[in-house]
């Protein structure tokens, strides 16, 4: 199983709005692409002075699924996120392989 992990640090003043938007709009749109089997949202509990940090994990089984996602969907979905929360977050993405 592969995991597309998106780690997001969001300003505390935008955290509740961001989390609600992620659950109600963004994550359902990502899952609707058909590239991922399921997802998890995890809150990083290590103290960070700059905001709240979350790990968004999207699970997939075929290596090609992430290629399809990146080529066909990622840019549009990431731009929607940027448009809504510009200058209120920092994000980085990693691909993980479950052993």
N, C-alpha and C positions, 0 to 999 in steps of 0.2 A: 504494500500500500504506500502510495506517495502522498505527501502533504504539501500543499501550497500554503505557506505561512506568511501572513501579512502582519507585521508588528506596527502598531500605530500609537504614538504618543499624542494625546489630544489635550488642549488647554482645559483646565478645570472648569472654566466658565461655559464651555461648550460641551462638556462631557455628557450630560443627560440628553440634550438634543441629539448629539452625535450617536449615542448608543441606541436611542429610539429609532432614529433614521436608519441605522445599520440593520436593526432587527426587522423593521417594517418595509423597507424599500431596497436598500443596497444588497444585502445578503440574499433575499429572495430573487433579485435580478441575476446575481452571480450563479445561484443554483439553477435558475431557469435556462441557463446556457446549455445545460446537459453535459457539461464537462466534469462535474463533480458529483460524487455520490451523496455526500453529506458534509456538514460543517460543525465546528465548535467555536465558541467565543470564550476566551479565557482572559481574566484580568491579572495583570502582573502585580503582585503584591509587594514587591521590593519598593521601598520608598523612593520616589522621584520628586524633586522639588518643582519641576517645570510643568507637570500635568499628570494625567492618568494614562497608563499604558495598557494596551490590550494586544492579545495575540489572536488573530482570526485565522482559523485553520480550515482549509478546504481539502477534503480527501478525494483521491482518485486512484484508479488501478492501472490505467494504461498510460505509458509515457507520452503517447501522442495527445492525450487529453489536454495537457498543459500547453502544447504547441497550438492546438486548435483554439484554446482560450486566448492565448497571447496574440495570435494572428487575427482573430475575428471579434473579440469582445473586450479585452483588457483596456485598450486605450479609451474607448467610449465610457466604460464604467469608471475608470480612474478619473477621467475628466469631470464627470458628474460629481464625484467626491470632492475634487479640487474646487469646482465652482461653488459648492455649498459650504465648504469649510476652509476656504483659502486663508492662509497665514495663521491657522489655528491648530495645525497638526504637522507631524513629521512621520513618515512611514518608510519602511524598508521591507523587501520581500525576499524570501528564501524558499528553496525547494528541499524538502526532507524526504528521506526514505526510511520507512519503518523496518526495523531489523528483527 
